[in-house]
Amino acid sequence: MARELLKGGALPIVEIARRTGFATHAHFSTRFRQTVGSTPAEYRRRHRS
């Protein structure tokens, strides 16, 4: 879900973190980087539609 929201580019990363159940964008960013291998911002830049 987070990957699709990041690709769309319409929502701020803070809002994507909230919608995906994270209390802070920092925790979301850390877990996203551990899972995907890049930060949410880097992922968004590479995959923007």
C-alpha positions, 0 to 999 in steps of 0.5 A: 500500500505504501509503495502505491501511495508513494508512486502516486505522489499526491500525499505527503510522506507523513500522511502515508505513514499515518495511513499505513499505521505508523505513529511517526514518519521517522519510524515509517521511513526506517522500516521502509528503508529496511524492507525496500532498500531505499527511503520513501523519498528516494523510492518516490523520486525513482517511481513517480508516475 
